[in-house]
Each structure stands twice: as structure tokens, then as C-alpha cells.
Amino acid sequence: MSARKRVVKVLYIEDREDLRRVFQNFMKVAVHIDTEVPMAPGGQEGVETALRQKPDIIFIDSTMPIMDGIEATRCLKANENLRDVPVIMASAYVERLER
């Protein structure tokens, strides 16, 4: 009798399509566990996807139009079914400091 492998569901919320593709390819090549990687193109869509898919972990962009990563994370953490899901927030945006 073989043990069934557990698939880790990793939700990636990012408004830039090119970065979504890079992340998906990274997960296929670099991560040596079975993963399912649903994608969402924005904060609101990400919250809706998380409610439907119940991910094990969420990676989210901090700077997105309409609903940014901070607001989306607030919505995720306010939901009792999602509040224990780890959220990792990052951004590819680099702001130049001129002070």
C-alpha cells in the first residue's frame, strides 16, 4: 500500500503577469515538493480565490492597484477560515530615496 503524497497549495497574488509566470516556473523547478499554485491578479481576486481554494500559504505583492497587499491581508486575516494561513508579503517595486 502506497502513501498518498500531500500537495501543498500555494496562492500567489500579484498584479503583474510576468512575475506570476516567474513565480510559477520557480515553484516547478526549485521547490522539491508537490505544489498546486493558484494565481490571482489582484487583492480582491486573491481574497476570493483564498476563500474558494483554502491555500496552505499565500505569497502576496504589497503594491497593487484597487486593493493592495496590506488591505487584502487584512481581509484574509479577518476571515476565521483563513486567519491561520501564513502570508508572505513582498514587492518587486523599488523606490529610490532622495533625502
Secondary structure as the mmCIF struct_conf table of DSSP 4:
data_model
#
loop_
_struct_conf.conf_type_id
_struct_conf.id
_struct_conf.beg_label_comp_id
_struct_conf.beg_label_asym_id
_struct_conf.beg_label_seq_id
_struct_conf.end_label_comp_id
_struct_conf.end_label_asym_id
_struct_conf.end_label_seq_id
HELX_LH_PP_P HELX_LH_PP_P1 SER A 2 VAL A 7
STRN STRN1 VAL A 8 ILE A 13
BEND BEND1 ASP A 15 ASP A 15
HELX_RH_AL_P HELX_RH_AL_P1 GLU A 17 ALA A 30
BEND BEND2 ILE A 33 ILE A 33
STRN STRN2 THR A 35 GLU A 36
STRN STRN3 MET A 39 ALA A 40
BEND BEND3 PRO A 41 GLY A 42
HELX_RH_AL_P HELX_RH_AL_P2 GLY A 43 GLN A 53
BEND BEND4 ASP A 56 ASP A 56
STRN STRN4 ILE A 57 ASP A 61
BEND BEND5 SER A 62 SER A 62
BEND BEND6 PRO A 65 MET A 67
HELX_RH_AL_P HELX_RH_AL_P3 GLY A 69 ALA A 78
BEND BEND7 ASN A 79 ASN A 79
TURN_TY1_P TURN_TY1_P1 GLU A 80 ASP A 84
BEND BEND8 VAL A 85 VAL A 85
STRN STRN5 VAL A 87 ALA A 90
BEND BEND9 ALA A 92 ALA A 92
HELX_LH_PP_P HELX_LH_PP_P2 GLU A 95 LEU A 97
#
